[in-house]
Amino acid sequence: MKLSARTDIEAPIEFVYAALADFEAWERAAMRRGADVRRTDSLRAPGLGMGWHVTFRFRGKERQIDIRLSTMEPDAKLGFSGTGRMVAGEMALDLLALSPKRTRLILHSDVRPLTIAARLFLQSMKLAKNRVQGKLNKRLQDLALDLETRFVASRR
C-alpha cells in the first residue's frame, strides 16, 4: 500500500532537516508513547546503516519492527526501510527549499504484506484509504506546526 503526503513548513530547510535527523529525539518520543526502542548498530554519529529494533502495541497486540536508515542526503532526503513479522516497507522524507525560510516536506511510504493476514489487513486499509490518508495528512500538519513553533522559539 502506497501513501504520500506533503506540507509546507515556515522554516529554513537546514532547520527542518536537522530536526528530522535528530534520531535521539525521535527515540525519546517513541518511548514516551510506550514503545521500546533499542539501537541495533554501533555507529557513534548519525549515518547510513543506523538501525533500531522497536517493540510497540498496536490493536491490542505486541508488534516488533526493525528499522534501518537507508538514505541520508543532507538538507534533501532521509530514507528508512523496515521489516516486521508480517510487513515490510520503505519511507522517504524529501525536503525542497521553496524560499530561504520555507520548506516543503514530502513523505512517501510503501508497505507490503509478508503474510496472508497482513494482506487482509492492508486490503481493509485500502478500503478506508481516504480516512487513512486524512490521518496521515493531519499528522504531517501537526509535525509542520511543531517545527514552525520550534523554529520561532530558536530565533528568540
TIVO-2410 file (N, C-alpha, C; in nm, 3 decimals):
# residues 156
REC num residu      c1      c2      c3 atome chaine
REC   1      M   0.085  -0.117   0.000     N      A
REC   1      M   0.000   0.000   0.000    CA      A
REC   1      M   0.090   0.123   0.000     C      A
REC   2      K   0.066   0.209  -0.095     N      A
REC   2      K   0.146   0.330  -0.108    CA      A
REC   2      K   0.065   0.450  -0.058     C      A
REC   3      L   0.131   0.535   0.019     N      A
REC   3      L   0.072   0.660   0.066    CA      A
REC   3      L   0.176   0.770   0.050     C      A
REC   4      S   0.128   0.890   0.026     N      A
REC   4      S   0.218   1.005   0.023    CA      A
REC   4      S   0.142   1.126   0.074     C      A
REC   5      A   0.218   1.220   0.125     N      A
REC   5      A   0.160   1.344   0.176    CA      A
REC   5      A   0.268   1.452   0.168     C      A
REC   6      R   0.224   1.576   0.169     N      A
REC   6      R   0.320   1.686   0.168    CA      A
REC   6      R   0.263   1.802   0.248     C      A
REC   7      T   0.355   1.882   0.298     N      A
REC   7      T   0.317   2.001   0.372    CA      A
REC   7      T   0.429   2.103   0.360     C      A
REC   8      D   0.393   2.228   0.374     N      A
REC   8      D   0.491   2.335   0.371    CA      A
REC   8      D   0.517   2.383   0.513     C      A
REC   9      I   0.644   2.410   0.542     N      A
REC   9      I   0.686   2.448   0.677    CA      A
REC   9      I   0.755   2.584   0.670     C      A
REC  10      E   0.714   2.673   0.757     N      A
REC  10      E   0.773   2.808   0.763    CA      A
REC  10      E   0.903   2.804   0.844     C      A
REC  11      A   1.004   2.739   0.787     N      A
REC  11      A   1.136   2.731   0.849    CA      A
REC  11      A   1.236   2.696   0.740     C      A
REC  12      P   1.362   2.735   0.758     N      A
REC  12      P   1.464   2.704   0.656    CA      A
REC  12      P   1.487   2.553   0.645     C      A
REC  13      I   1.529   2.509   0.529     N      A
REC  13      I   1.549   2.367   0.503    CA      A
REC  13      I   1.653   2.307   0.598     C      A
REC  14      E   1.757   2.384   0.634     N      A
REC  14      E   1.861   2.333   0.724    CA      A
REC  14      E   1.802   2.301   0.861     C      A
REC  15      F   1.713   2.388   0.910     N      A
REC  15      F   1.650   2.366   1.041    CA      A
REC  15      F   1.559   2.243   1.037     C      A
REC  16      V   1.480   2.231   0.931     N      A
REC  16      V   1.387   2.118   0.919    CA      A
REC  16      V   1.464   1.987   0.910     C      A
REC  17      Y   1.570   1.984   0.829     N      A
REC  17      Y   1.648   1.862   0.816    CA      A
REC  17      Y   1.712   1.825   0.950     C      A
REC  18      A   1.767   1.922   1.019     N      A
REC  18      A   1.830   1.895   1.149    CA      A
REC  18      A   1.729   1.836   1.247     C      A
REC  19      A   1.609   1.888   1.248     N      A
REC  19      A   1.506   1.836   1.339    CA      A
REC  19      A   1.464   1.694   1.300     C      A
REC  20      L   1.449   1.669   1.170     N      A
REC  20      L   1.410   1.535   1.125    CA      A
REC  20      L   1.523   1.434   1.148     C      A
REC  21      A   1.647   1.479   1.142     N      A
REC  21      A   1.762   1.389   1.159    CA      A
REC  21      A   1.808   1.380   1.304     C      A
REC  22      D   1.731   1.436   1.397     N      A
REC  22      D   1.761   1.425   1.540    CA      A
REC  22      D   1.703   1.292   1.589     C      A
REC  23      F   1.774   1.184   1.561     N      A
REC  23      F   1.723   1.050   1.586    CA      A
REC  23      F   1.703   1.021   1.735     C      A
REC  24      E   1.788   1.079   1.820     N      A
REC  24      E   1.771   1.058   1.964    CA      A
REC  24      E   1.638   1.117   2.012     C      A
REC  25      A   1.600   1.233   1.958     N      A
REC  25      A   1.471   1.293   1.996    CA      A
REC  25      A   1.356   1.205   1.951     C      A
REC  26      W   1.366   1.145   1.832     N      A
REC  26      W   1.259   1.056   1.784    CA      A
REC  26      W   1.251   0.931   1.870     C      A
REC  27      E   1.369   0.880   1.914     N      A
REC  27      E   1.370   0.763   2.002    CA      A
REC  27      E   1.298   0.795   2.133     C      A
REC  28      R   1.329   0.911   2.192     N      A
REC  28      R   1.265   0.951   2.317    CA      A
REC  28      R   1.114   0.970   2.298     C      A
REC  29      A   1.073   1.029   2.185     N      A
REC  29      A   0.930   1.049   2.159    CA      A
REC  29      A   0.857   0.915   2.149     C      A
REC  30      A   0.918   0.817   2.084     N      A
REC  30      A   0.855   0.684   2.073    CA      A
REC  30      A   0.844   0.619   2.211     C      A
REC  31      M   0.947   0.634   2.292     N      A
REC  31      M   0.944   0.575   2.426    CA      A
REC  31      M   0.838   0.642   2.514     C      A
REC  32      R   0.819   0.774   2.499     N      A
REC  32      R   0.714   0.843   2.573    CA      A
REC  32      R   0.576   0.790   2.537     C      A
REC  33      R   0.561   0.739   2.416     N      A
REC  33      R   0.433   0.684   2.370    CA      A
REC  33      R   0.420   0.535   2.400     C      A
REC  34      G   0.515   0.479   2.475     N      A
REC  34      G   0.505   0.341   2.519    CA      A
REC  34      G   0.583   0.240   2.438     C      A
REC  35      A   0.657   0.282   2.339     N      A
REC  35      A   0.735   0.188   2.258    CA      A
REC  35      A   0.868   0.158   2.327     C      A
REC  36      D   0.920   0.041   2.304     N      A
REC  36      D   1.053   0.005   2.350    CA      A
REC  36      D   1.145   0.018   2.228     C      A
REC  37      V   1.243   0.107   2.235     N      A
REC  37      V   1.331   0.135   2.122    CA      A
REC  37      V   1.474   0.098   2.162     C      A
REC  38      R   1.536   0.016   2.078     N      A
REC  38      R   1.673  -0.028   2.105    CA      A
REC  38      R   1.755  -0.013   1.977     C      A
REC  39      R   1.870   0.054   1.989     N      A
REC  39      R   1.959   0.070   1.873    CA      A
REC  39      R   2.022  -0.065   1.840     C      A
REC  40      T   2.036  -0.093   1.711     N      A
REC  40      T   2.094  -0.220   1.668    CA      A
REC  40      T   2.227  -0.201   1.597     C      A
REC  41      D   2.277  -0.079   1.590     N      A
REC  41      D   2.405  -0.053   1.525    CA      A
REC  41      D   2.503  -0.003   1.629     C      A
REC  42      S   2.627   0.014   1.588     N      A
REC  42      S   2.729   0.065   1.680    CA      A
REC  42      S   2.788   0.198   1.632     C      A
REC  43      L   2.716   0.266   1.545     N      A
REC  43      L   2.763   0.395   1.494    CA      A
REC  43      L   2.763   0.500   1.605     C      A
REC  44      R   2.866   0.582   1.607     N      A
REC  44      R   2.874   0.687   1.709    CA      A
REC  44      R   2.808   0.816   1.663     C      A
REC  45      A   2.803   0.836   1.532     N      A
REC  45      A   2.741   0.956   1.476    CA      A
REC  45      A   2.631   0.912   1.379     C      A
REC  46      P   2.529   0.995   1.361     N      A
REC  46      P   2.422   0.959   1.267    CA      A
REC  46      P   2.478   0.932   1.128     C      A
REC  47      G   2.432   0.824   1.067     N      A
REC  47      G   2.478   0.792   0.932    CA      A
REC  47      G   2.407   0.671   0.877     C      A
REC  48      L   2.435   0.642   0.752     N      A
REC  48      L   2.373   0.527   0.687    CA      A
REC  48      L   2.401   0.401   0.766     C      A
REC  49      G   2.301   0.315   0.774     N      A
REC  49      G   2.316   0.190   0.846    CA      A
REC  49      G   2.267   0.194   0.989     C      A
REC  50      M   2.230   0.315   1.036     N      A
REC  50      M   2.173   0.321   1.171    CA      A
REC  50      M   2.052   0.231   1.174     C      A
REC  51      G   2.030   0.165   1.287     N      A
REC  51      G   1.917   0.076   1.295    CA      A
REC  51      G   1.855   0.074   1.434     C      A
REC  52      W   1.728   0.038   1.438     N      A
REC  52      W   1.653   0.031   1.562    CA      A
REC  52      W   1.565  -0.093   1.561     C      A
REC  53      H   1.550  -0.154   1.678     N      A
REC  53      H   1.451  -0.260   1.697    CA      A
REC  53      H   1.344  -0.197   1.785     C      A
REC  54      V   1.221  -0.192   1.734     N      A
REC  54      V   1.113  -0.122   1.805    CA      A
REC  54      V   1.003  -0.224   1.838     C      A
REC  55      T   0.961  -0.224   1.965     N      A
REC  55      T   0.850  -0.306   2.010    CA      A
REC  55      T   0.741  -0.212   2.059     C      A
REC  56      F   0.617  -0.233   2.013     N      A
REC  56      F   0.506  -0.145   2.050    CA      A
REC  56      F   0.375  -0.224   2.045     C      A
REC  57      R   0.271  -0.167   2.103     N      A
REC  57      R   0.139  -0.229   2.099    CA      A
REC  57      R   0.055  -0.161   1.992     C      A
REC  58      F  -0.010  -0.244   1.910     N      A
REC  58      F  -0.098  -0.193   1.805    CA      A
REC  58      F  -0.215  -0.289   1.795     C      A
REC  59      R  -0.334  -0.233   1.806     N      A
REC  59      R  -0.457  -0.313   1.802    CA      A
REC  59      R  -0.455  -0.428   1.902     C      A
REC  60      G  -0.407  -0.398   2.023     N      A
REC  60      G  -0.410  -0.494   2.132    CA      A
REC  60      G  -0.302  -0.601   2.129     C      A
REC  61      K  -0.212  -0.597   2.032     N      A
REC  61      K  -0.106  -0.697   2.024    CA      A
REC  61      K   0.030  -0.629   2.022     C      A
REC  62      E   0.128  -0.702   2.077     N      A
REC  62      E   0.263  -0.651   2.073    CA      A
REC  62      E   0.321  -0.675   1.934     C      A
REC  63      R   0.379  -0.571   1.876     N      A
REC  63      R   0.438  -0.579   1.742    CA      A
REC  63      R   0.585  -0.544   1.752     C      A
REC  64      Q   0.662  -0.596   1.660     N      A
REC  64      Q   0.804  -0.565   1.654    CA      A
REC  64      Q   0.842  -0.532   1.511     C      A
REC  65      I   0.932  -0.437   1.498     N      A
REC  65      I   0.980  -0.399   1.365    CA      A
REC  65      I   1.126  -0.357   1.375     C      A
REC  66      D   1.202  -0.393   1.275     N      A
REC  66      D   1.341  -0.349   1.264    CA      A
REC  66      D   1.347  -0.241   1.157     C      A
REC  67      I   1.402  -0.126   1.195     N      A
REC  67      I   1.408  -0.011   1.106    CA      A
REC  67      I   1.555   0.022   1.079     C      A
REC  68      R   1.587   0.057   0.954     N      A
REC  68      R   1.722   0.091   0.916    CA      A
REC  68      R   1.720   0.220   0.834     C      A
REC  69      L   1.817   0.307   0.862     N      A
REC  69      L   1.833   0.430   0.783    CA      A
REC  69      L   1.902   0.391   0.653     C      A
REC  70      S   1.831   0.405   0.541     N      A
REC  70      S   1.883   0.358   0.413    CA      A
REC  70      S   1.932   0.471   0.322     C      A
REC  71      T   1.884   0.592   0.344     N      A
REC  71      T   1.925   0.707   0.263    CA      A
REC  71      T   1.942   0.828   0.353     C      A
REC  72      M   2.051   0.901   0.332     N      A
REC  72      M   2.073   1.022   0.412    CA      A
REC  72      M   2.147   1.122   0.325     C      A
REC  73      E   2.073   1.217   0.269     N      A
REC  73      E   2.130   1.323   0.188    CA      A
REC  73      E   2.106   1.455   0.261     C      A
REC  74      P   2.212   1.516   0.315     N      A
REC  74      P   2.196   1.638   0.395    CA      A
REC  74      P   2.109   1.744   0.326     C      A
REC  75      D   2.017   1.797   0.402     N      A
REC  75      D   1.924   1.902   0.357    CA      A
REC  75      D   1.843   1.862   0.235     C      A
REC  76      A   1.824   1.732   0.214     N      A
REC  76      A   1.748   1.689   0.097    CA      A
REC  76      A   1.658   1.569   0.123     C      A
REC  77      K   1.710   1.463   0.187     N      A
REC  77      K   1.632   1.340   0.195    CA      A
REC  77      K   1.676   1.249   0.309     C      A
REC  78      L   1.578   1.184   0.370     N      A
REC  78      L   1.601   1.076   0.465    CA      A
REC  78      L   1.516   0.958   0.419     C      A
REC  79      G   1.575   0.840   0.415     N      A
REC  79      G   1.501   0.722   0.374    CA      A
REC  79      G   1.518   0.610   0.475     C      A
REC  80      F   1.410   0.539   0.503     N      A
REC  80      F   1.411   0.431   0.600    CA      A
REC  80      F   1.350   0.306   0.539     C      A
REC  81      S   1.399   0.192   0.581     N      A
REC  81      S   1.336   0.066   0.544    CA      A
REC  81      S   1.306  -0.009   0.673     C      A
REC  82      G   1.198  -0.083   0.672     N      A
REC  82      G   1.158  -0.155   0.792    CA      A
REC  82      G   1.101  -0.291   0.759     C      A
REC  83      T   1.123  -0.385   0.850     N      A
REC  83      T   1.071  -0.519   0.833    CA      A
REC  83      T   1.018  -0.568   0.966     C      A
REC  84      G   0.897  -0.619   0.962     N      A
REC  84      G   0.837  -0.681   1.078    CA      A
REC  84      G   0.805  -0.826   1.046     C      A
REC  85      R   0.734  -0.892   1.135     N      A
REC  85      R   0.699  -1.031   1.112    CA      A
REC  85      R   0.598  -1.046   0.998     C      A
REC  86      M   0.513  -0.943   0.980     N      A
REC  86      M   0.406  -0.954   0.882    CA      A
REC  86      M   0.415  -0.856   0.765     C      A
REC  87      V   0.492  -0.748   0.781     N      A
REC  87      V   0.501  -0.647   0.676    CA      A
REC  87      V   0.645  -0.600   0.657     C      A
REC  88      A   0.669  -0.543   0.541     N      A
REC  88      A   0.796  -0.477   0.511    CA      A
REC  88      A   0.762  -0.348   0.439     C      A
REC  89      G   0.849  -0.250   0.450     N      A
REC  89      G   0.817  -0.125   0.382    CA      A
REC  89      G   0.932  -0.027   0.380     C      A
REC  90      E   0.909   0.081   0.309     N      A
REC  90      E   1.003   0.190   0.299    CA      A
REC  90      E   0.929   0.322   0.323     C      A
REC  91      M   1.005   0.420   0.370     N      A
REC  91      M   0.951   0.554   0.387    CA      A
REC  91      M   1.062   0.652   0.349     C      A
REC  92      A   1.025   0.753   0.274     N      A
REC  92      A   1.121   0.857   0.234    CA      A
REC  92      A   1.064   0.993   0.273     C      A
REC  93      L   1.151   1.076   0.328     N      A
REC  93      L   1.117   1.214   0.360    CA      A
REC  93      L   1.203   1.302   0.269     C      A
REC  94      D   1.139   1.369   0.174     N      A
REC  94      D   1.210   1.456   0.081    CA      A
REC  94      D   1.186   1.601   0.122     C      A
REC  95      L   1.291   1.681   0.117     N      A
REC  95      L   1.281   1.824   0.150    CA      A
REC  95      L   1.314   1.907   0.027     C      A
REC  96      L   1.237   2.014   0.011     N      A
REC  96      L   1.256   2.104  -0.101    CA      A
REC  96      L   1.248   2.247  -0.049     C      A
REC  97      A   1.350   2.326  -0.073     N      A
REC  97      A   1.351   2.465  -0.029    CA      A
REC  97      A   1.265   2.547  -0.125     C      A
REC  98      L   1.156   2.602  -0.074     N      A
REC  98      L   1.069   2.687  -0.155    CA      A
REC  98      L   1.116   2.831  -0.154     C      A
REC  99      S   1.178   2.870  -0.043     N      A
REC  99      S   1.237   3.002  -0.026    CA      A
REC  99      S   1.338   2.988   0.089     C      A
REC 100      P   1.413   3.094   0.120     N      A
REC 100      P   1.510   3.080   0.229    CA      A
REC 100      P   1.447   3.043   0.365     C      A
REC 101      K   1.320   3.075   0.384     N      A
REC 101      K   1.255   3.045   0.512    CA      A
REC 101      K   1.131   2.958   0.498     C      A
REC 102      R   1.121   2.885   0.389     N      A
REC 102      R   1.003   2.799   0.367    CA      A
REC 102      R   1.049   2.669   0.302     C      A
REC 103      T   1.004   2.558   0.360     N      A
REC 103      T   1.047   2.424   0.316    CA      A
REC 103      T   0.926   2.337   0.291     C      A
REC 104      R   0.931   2.260   0.184     N      A
REC 104      R   0.825   2.162   0.157    CA      A
REC 104      R   0.876   2.025   0.201     C      A
REC 105      L   0.796   1.957   0.280     N      A
REC 105      L   0.826   1.820   0.325    CA      A
REC 105      L   0.732   1.726   0.251     C      A
REC 106      I   0.788   1.629   0.182     N      A
REC 106      I   0.710   1.531   0.108    CA      A
REC 106      I   0.741   1.393   0.165     C      A
REC 107      L   0.638   1.322   0.207     N      A
REC 107      L   0.653   1.189   0.264    CA      A
REC 107      L   0.598   1.086   0.166     C      A
REC 108      H   0.677   0.983   0.139     N      A
REC 108      H   0.633   0.870   0.057    CA      A
REC 108      H   0.649   0.744   0.140     C      A
REC 109      S   0.549   0.660   0.142     N      A
REC 109      S   0.562   0.532   0.213    CA      A
REC 109      S   0.503   0.421   0.127     C      A
REC 110      D   0.561   0.305   0.143     N      A
REC 110      D   0.515   0.186   0.072    CA      A
REC 110      D   0.526   0.068   0.168     C      A
REC 111      V   0.413   0.005   0.200     N      A
REC 111      V   0.409  -0.109   0.290    CA      A
REC 111      V   0.361  -0.229   0.212     C      A
REC 112      R   0.435  -0.340   0.227     N      A
REC 112      R   0.400  -0.464   0.156    CA      A
REC 112      R   0.373  -0.575   0.257     C      A
REC 113      P   0.272  -0.655   0.233     N      A
REC 113      P   0.243  -0.766   0.325    CA      A
REC 113      P   0.340  -0.882   0.304     C      A
REC 114      L   0.371  -0.952   0.413     N      A
REC 114      L   0.455  -1.071   0.405    CA      A
REC 114      L   0.375  -1.198   0.437     C      A
REC 115      T   0.253  -1.180   0.489     N      A
REC 115      T   0.168  -1.294   0.523    CA      A
REC 115      T   0.027  -1.270   0.470     C      A
REC 116      I  -0.053  -1.373   0.470     N      A
REC 116      I  -0.192  -1.359   0.425    CA      A
REC 116      I  -0.269  -1.267   0.520     C      A
REC 117      A  -0.244  -1.281   0.651     N      A
REC 117      A  -0.313  -1.195   0.748    CA      A
REC 117      A  -0.280  -1.047   0.723     C      A
REC 118      A  -0.154  -1.019   0.692     N      A
REC 118      A  -0.114  -0.881   0.663    CA      A
REC 118      A  -0.179  -0.833   0.534     C      A
REC 119      R  -0.190  -0.922   0.437     N      A
REC 119      R  -0.255  -0.886   0.310    CA      A
REC 119      R  -0.401  -0.846   0.335     C      A
REC 120      L  -0.469  -0.919   0.422     N      A
REC 120      L  -0.608  -0.886   0.456    CA      A
REC 120      L  -0.616  -0.752   0.530     C      A
REC 121      F  -0.523  -0.730   0.623     N      A
REC 121      F  -0.521  -0.604   0.697    CA      A
REC 121      F  -0.498  -0.486   0.602     C      A
REC 122      L  -0.399  -0.498   0.513     N      A
REC 122      L  -0.371  -0.389   0.420    CA      A
REC 122      L  -0.486  -0.368   0.322     C      A
REC 123      Q  -0.555  -0.476   0.287     N      A
REC 123      Q  -0.672  -0.462   0.199    CA      A
REC 123      Q  -0.780  -0.380   0.268     C      A
REC 124      S  -0.801  -0.405   0.398     N      A
REC 124      S  -0.901  -0.326   0.471    CA      A
REC 124      S  -0.858  -0.180   0.481     C      A
REC 125      M  -0.726  -0.156   0.492     N      A
REC 125      M  -0.677  -0.018   0.494    CA      A
REC 125      M  -0.701   0.049   0.359     C      A
REC 126      K  -0.685  -0.026   0.251     N      A
REC 126      K  -0.709   0.030   0.118    CA      A
REC 126      K  -0.855   0.071   0.102     C      A
REC 127      L  -0.945  -0.007   0.161     N      A
REC 127      L  -1.087   0.026   0.154    CA      A
REC 127      L  -1.117   0.156   0.230     C      A
REC 128      A  -1.037   0.183   0.333     N      A
REC 128      A  -1.054   0.304   0.412    CA      A
REC 128      A  -0.943   0.405   0.381     C      A
REC 129      K  -0.895   0.404   0.258     N      A
REC 129      K  -0.777   0.485   0.222    CA      A
REC 129      K  -0.799   0.634   0.246     C      A
REC 130      N  -0.918   0.685   0.221     N      A
REC 130      N  -0.942   0.828   0.243    CA      A
REC 130      N  -0.925   0.863   0.390     C      A
REC 131      R  -0.973   0.777   0.480     N      A
REC 131      R  -0.960   0.802   0.623    CA      A
REC 131      R  -0.813   0.792   0.665     C      A
REC 132      V  -0.742   0.690   0.615     N      A
REC 132      V  -0.601   0.672   0.646    CA      A
REC 132      V  -0.520   0.791   0.592     C      A
REC 133      Q  -0.551   0.834   0.470     N      A
REC 133      Q  -0.481   0.948   0.410    CA      A
REC 133      Q  -0.507   1.075   0.491     C      A
REC 134      G  -0.630   1.093   0.537     N      A
REC 134      G  -0.663   1.209   0.619    CA      A
REC 134      G  -0.584   1.212   0.749     C      A
REC 135      K  -0.570   1.095   0.812     N      A
REC 135      K  -0.492   1.087   0.936    CA      A
REC 135      K  -0.345   1.118   0.910     C      A
REC 136      L  -0.292   1.066   0.799     N      A
REC 136      L  -0.152   1.094   0.764    CA      A
REC 136      L  -0.132   1.243   0.738     C      A
REC 137      N  -0.223   1.305   0.665     N      A
REC 137      N  -0.215   1.449   0.639    CA      A
REC 137      N  -0.218   1.528   0.768     C      A
REC 138      K  -0.304   1.489   0.861     N      A
REC 138      K  -0.317   1.558   0.990    CA      A
REC 138      K  -0.187   1.545   1.070     C      A
REC 139      R  -0.131   1.426   1.074     N      A
REC 139      R  -0.005   1.404   1.147    CA      A
REC 139      R   0.108   1.488   1.087     C      A
REC 140      L   0.113   1.496   0.956     N      A
REC 140      L   0.218   1.574   0.891    CA      A
REC 140      L   0.198   1.723   0.918     C      A
REC 141      Q   0.073   1.769   0.919     N      A
REC 141      Q   0.045   1.910   0.953    CA      A
REC 141      Q   0.085   1.939   1.097     C      A
REC 142      D   0.058   1.845   1.189     N      A
REC 142      D   0.097   1.863   1.329    CA      A
REC 142      D   0.249   1.873   1.341     C      A
REC 143      L   0.321   1.790   1.266     N      A
REC 143      L   0.467   1.795   1.267    CA      A
REC 143      L   0.515   1.930   1.214     C      A
REC 144      A   0.454   1.977   1.106     N      A
REC 144      A   0.492   2.107   1.048    CA      A
REC 144      A   0.471   2.219   1.149     C      A
REC 145      L   0.359   2.217   1.218     N      A
REC 145      L   0.330   2.320   1.319    CA      A
REC 145      L   0.431   2.314   1.432     C      A
REC 146      D   0.466   2.194   1.476     N      A
REC 146      D   0.565   2.179   1.582    CA      A
REC 146      D   0.701   2.232   1.538     C      A
REC 147      L   0.742   2.201   1.416     N      A
REC 147      L   0.871   2.250   1.366    CA      A
REC 147      L   0.871   2.402   1.352     C      A
REC 148      E   0.760   2.459   1.306     N      A
REC 148      E   0.750   2.604   1.296    CA      A
REC 148      E   0.761   2.670   1.434     C      A
REC 149      T   0.693   2.612   1.533     N      A
REC 149      T   0.699   2.664   1.669    CA      A
REC 149      T   0.840   2.657   1.724     C      A
REC 150      R   0.908   2.544   1.701     N      A
REC 150      R   1.046   2.530   1.748    CA      A
REC 150      R   1.139   2.629   1.678     C      A
REC 151      F   1.114   2.654   1.548     N      A
REC 151      F   1.199   2.749   1.476    CA      A
REC 151      F   1.182   2.889   1.532     C      A
REC 152      V   1.058   2.930   1.554     N      A
REC 152      V   1.032   3.063   1.610    CA      A
REC 152      V   1.097   3.076   1.747     C      A
REC 153      A   1.086   2.972   1.830     N      A
REC 153      A   1.145   2.975   1.964    CA      A
REC 153      A   1.298   2.983   1.957     C      A
REC 154      S   1.359   2.919   1.858     N      A
REC 154      S   1.504   2.921   1.846    CA      A
REC 154      S   1.556   3.056   1.800     C      A
REC 155      R   1.470   3.139   1.741     N      A
REC 155      R   1.510   3.271   1.692    CA      A
REC 155      R   1.513   3.374   1.804     C      A
REC 156      R   1.451   3.343   1.917     N      A
REC 156      R   1.443   3.441   2.028    CA      A
REC 156      R   1.567   3.442   2.109     C      A
***
